[in-house]
Amino acid sequence: MTRPTTTSQHIDLVEATSAHNYHPLEVVLARGEGCWVTDVEGHRYLDALAGYSALNFGHANARLVRRAQDQMHRLTLTSRAFHNDQLGPFAHELGRLTGKEQILPMNSGAEAVETALKVARKWGYQVKGVPEGEASIVVMDGNFHGRTTTIVSFSDDKEARGDYGPYTPGFRAVPYGDADALRRAVDDTTVAVLLEPIQGEGGVVLPPEGYLREVREICSQTRTLMVADEIQSGLARTGRTFACDHEDVVPDVYVLGKALGGGIMPVSAVAADRDVLGVITPGTHGSTFGGNPLAAAIGHEVCLMLQEGEFQRRSAELGAQLAAGLEALSDHGVVAVRARGLWAGVDVDPSLMSGRQLIERMMARGVLAKDTHGSTIRLAPPLVATEDDVDLLVRVVRESLADRD
């Protein structure tokens, strides 16, 4: 096969040989550094998506690349049949970061969510005393936790859920942000409440002030596990280490991923205290690659970087700049801005253009972003962005909204 060299050749090859489970923009990226990526034809773009927050620390972060390269020359995989010298330090530092006693390492975010669901059910039967086979978990309308069969069973996204039945039972959905509805949904069979502190896929949907505290109170009163999916919202994206920190709430279980692998490896984890994760025993859950030494080394370094607090500060400061810039576009077709840290959902007037049309216009001006749900786009540049990068992003949004061709 002749090696493709142009954008169209690369896209044609992908279209001919890969399943069509994504609808990417027509750009073929070849290199990345910091906030910037370069395509196969030499065009540079500001990355305003950051791999759905997997690239919080930027492309090819020098500190993380050095740690990964060093570990690659030493040991990359053992399986958990043996100990390795990287998992312990990683678990220790992630425990310090979360304030939890134990972690259970996995690979993808969806794997971590599945793991949390299994842990919650097992805890419900062995610790809470729920009758076998009756455990229920309360979830939120508009949720996105991944695309496995079980996870799409409690999704209300028709595209994600359609034609994948029969669906896994045991879930009850309530409106996101409605504490009274949650209180009514929790009963003696409820083992967990699973929620995103901020609904990222939904368009950076923020809960009402005080809602997370009410969820925490309800879970504590009913002896129910509060499970926070911080896969996108965690690890400094919102200006705090975790989105739950904005309400000084500590969930029983953190579900982490994306940025935990530094944009280099798929790394995820469930973090909880021993009275929760202690229900997992040899043979009851596992993963060939979960906790592998390469992933653990990178995750360890990520935790050390986050302990310093620099990325949390940058996210808060640059996020305030981004929010102010976007809110000033109300006369340009922006009808709503939802922002927390360096993460924003922007609703545009659907009579002007769709979200897809907007990001295509932004790409033509050198910025890459992602649409969601019709006329909404999501913006989440790496936390190594500069003030000039944020100014550029806002300017491109403004210019793209004015482009009606």
N, C-alpha and C positions, 0 to 999 in steps of 0.2 A: 504494500500500500504506500502511495506517495504521501509523505507527511504534509498535513494541511499547514498553510502559512497565512492565509487571509481570514478575516472574520467570517465571511460567508462559507468558506471551506470548512472551518471548524464547526460552525453551526449546522451545516448540512450533514457532517459526519455524526454529530450528536443526534440530530433528528432521525437519521437512518438507523442508528444502532442502539439508542437508549430509550427506555420507557419514558413516555411523556407525562411524568408526574409533576413537572414544574412548567411554568410559563415565564422563563427568564427574559430579561431585557436582552436586546441583540448587541451584546458586548461580550468579548472573550478576553478575560483577564489573564495576564501572564506573570506579573510581578507586583509586589506590594511592600510598602515601607511606611510605618507610622499610620497616618490617616489616608495615604495616597496609594492608588493602584494604577497600573499601566497595562493597556491591552496589547494584543499581539501586533498591532500596527503602530504602537508607540504613543497613543493618546493617553493622557493622564486624567484621572478622575479623583475627586474627593469622595471617599467611601462614607456615606452617611447612614449606613445600615450596620456595619461592624459585625457581619455574620450573625444577625439577630442577637447581638451583645456577646457573642463568643470572642470577639476581638476587642474587648474593653481596653486592653493594653497595647493595641495597635498591631499592624502587620509586622512580622519579623522583629518583634521586640528583642533587643539585643541581649538583655539579661536572661530572658526565657530561652532564646535560641542557644546561648552558651550553655545553659543548664541542660537543655535537651541534647545538644551535641556531645557534651561530656558523658551523659548517661548512655547514649547510643553506642559509644565505644566500650562501655563496660558490660551492660546487661539490659536487655529490653523486655524479656518475657520469661517467666518461670512457671506460670499457672499458680494457683493458690494451693497446689499440692505441697509446695515448699514455701518457706519464708524467703523474703528478699530484704535487702538492707535499706530500701527506700520507703516501704509502706508504713513502718512505724513512725518515722519522722513526719511523714505526710499526715497521718491520722492524728498525731499529737498536735501539729500546728492548726489543722482544720478544727480540731476540738477546741483549741484556744480561741479561734476566730468565732466559732458559733457558741461557745460556752457549753458544749455538749460533751458527754463522757465517752461516746463511741461514734465511729462512723462505719458505714458499710459502702465500700467503693464499687462503682459500676462504670459503665462507659457512656452511653447516650442519656440524654435527659429523660426520654420516654422509659428507658430501663429503670432509672431512679424512681420515677413515678410509680411504675409497676411494683417495684420493690417496696415502696412506702405503703401501697395498698395491701400487699401481702403481709407486711409487718403489722399494719393496723388490724387486719382481720385476725391474725394469729394472736396478737395482744388481746383483742376483744374476747376471744374464746378462752385463752389461758389465764388472763389476769382479771379482766372485767367480769367474766362469767356469763357472757352472752351464749345462749344455746347454740349448739353446733348447726351451721348452715343458715343462721338467721341474721348474721351481721349486716348492718347497713352503713353506708357512707354517704354523707350529705355533700353535694357539690354545687357549683354555682352556674346559673345560666350565663351563656357567653364564654364559658371556660375554654381554654386550650392547654392541654397537658401532654400532647403527643398524638400519635396516630396508630397505636397498637389496637388490636381488636377490643380489648377491655376498655381502653381509654375512649375510643370513639363510641363505645356503648353508652356513655353518659355525655356525649357531645351533642349540642343542638345545631352544629354546623352541618347543613344538609350535604355539602360536597364531601366533607370528611367522613360522614357517617353512612351515606347512601350505599346500599347494596352490599353491606358487610355483615349483615345479620346471619344467624341469630345472635342477639346481643347478650352480653354478660349482665345478669341481674344484680341487684343489691345496692343500687344507687338512687338517691333522691335529689332532684335539682330544685334550688330556690333562687329567687332573684338576687343578683349580686348587689350588695349594699343594703339589703333589707334584713336588719337584725331580728325584727319580730317574726318574719317568715322563717328565719333560721331557727329561732327558739321553738316555733311550732313543729318544725320538721324533726327535731332531735327527740328520740325516745329511748327506751331501755335497750333497744337493739343497736343503737348508733355507736359505732366504734371510732369514727373519725369525721372531722369536717375538713375537706380538702379545698383549698382556695389559692388563687394567685393574689398576693397583696396589691398588685396592679395587674390588670389584664392586658398583657402586651399584644397578643395577636388580635384582640378586639379593637385595637387602636389606642393603646396606652390609656385604658379606662381606669380612672382613680376612684377609690371608694369614698363614701362620705366621711368627713372628719369624725373620728371616734369609732368608726365601724370595726376596725381591727381590735380595738379594746373590748368592744361588745362581744365579738367572736371569742376572744380569749376568756371573757367572763362566763359566757354560755358553756364553753368547753370545760372550764374548771368546775362549774356548778354541777355538770352532768357526768363528770368523769369520762370525758370524750377527748380524744387526741386532736389537737389543732395541728394540721399539717399544712405548712406554708411552702408552696411551689415558688421558690426564688430562683428558678433556672435562668430566667431573663432579667428579673428585677434585682437580683442579688449581686454581691461582689462589686460594690461601688457604683453601679449604674445610676442609682437614684440620688447620689450625693451622701448616702450613708452606706455602711457595709451591707446592710440588708434593708429592704423596703419596710419591713416590720419595725425597724428602728425608729421610723418617723413617728410612731405612736408608742414607743417604748414598750413594745409587745414582744415577748419571747414565745414562739410556738413550741409545742412539744417535739415536733419533727420539722427539720429543714430538708427540703429537696433541692439539690444544687447541681449545676452542670454548666454548659457553655463556657463562660469565662474561666471556669476552674481549670480548663485545659489550655488556657493561654492562646487559643487559636491555633494550636500545634497538634494536640491530640484530643480525641473525644474522652473526656473525663467527667464523671458525675459521682454523686455520693448522697447517701441519706445520713443525716446526723441527728442523734437523739441520745437520751440518757440510757443507762444500763437497764432500767426497769422497763424500757420499751424495746430496745434492740436486743436485749437479752433473750427474747423469745426465739431468735434465730440461732439454730444449733447446726453442727456439721451435717451436711446432706440435705438441709431444708431449704437452702437457697445458695446460688453460686454463679460464677461467671469465669470463663477461661481467661479473659483479658482484664476483668475488673481487679484493680489494685496492682496491675503490672508495674515493674520498676520504672519504666520510662514515663508512664502516666503519673505515677506517684511522685517522681522527681519534679516534674513540671508543676503538678498540683501543690507540692511543698513550696516551691519558689513563688507561686502565685500567692499563697497564704502569707509568706514572709513579706512580699511587696504590699499586701493589703494591711498588714500590721502597722506599716509606717504611716498610713493615713493620707498620703499625698493624692492618691487617685480619688478618694472620697471628697477631698477639698476641691480638686479640679472639677469634678463632676458638678458639685454644688455651684461653684462660681461660674463656670461656662454655661451651666444649665440656666442660671438666672439671665445671662446674656441672650441665650437662644430663645427663651420664653418671651422676653421683652421684645425681641426682634420680630418674632412670629405674631405676637399679639398686635403689633403695630400694622399688620397687614389686613386689618378688618375692612379697610376700604378697597382692598385689592381682590376680594373674593374669599378670604378666610372667614369662616363662620364660627369656628370654635378651635381653641388650642388647649390641650391637656398636657401638662409637662410636670415632670418630677426628676430633678437632676438633669443629666444630659440625655434626656429621653422625652420625646414629644410625639403626640398624635395630633394631626392637623386635619380638620374637616374643611373641605372647600365647597363652595356653592355648586351643587350638581348641575345647575343650568349652564355653568361655565365650561366644565370639563369633568371627566372621571379622574379618579386617583391614578389610574394607569396612564391616561393622557398626560397628567401632570408630571409623573416621573419620567416619561419619555422625553418631555420637553426639558426637564432638568438634566437628563443624561446628555442631551445635545449641548448643554452649557457646562458640562464637566463635573456633574454631581450625580452620584448613584444613591437612590433611595428605594423604598418599597411601598406599594399601595396595599390597602386592605379594605374590604367591605365597601366597595363602590367608590365613594368620593373622599376617602380618608387615606392619608399617607402617614408612615411612621418614620421618624428621624432619630437615629441613635449613633452618631459618629463615635469613633474610639475616644477614650478619655485622655489620650495624648494630644488631642486637637489643641490648636491655638486660638486666641481671640480672633485673629485674621481668618482662620478657617471657619469659625462660626459666622463671622460677618459675610463671608463668601456664600455660605449655605443659605442664609436669610436672603441675600441679594438674588441668588439664583431662584429661590422659591418665588420671590416677587416678580422677577422678569418672566418666569415661566407662566405665572398666572396671567400676565399681560399678553402672552402669546396665544392668539385665538386662531392661528392658521392650522 
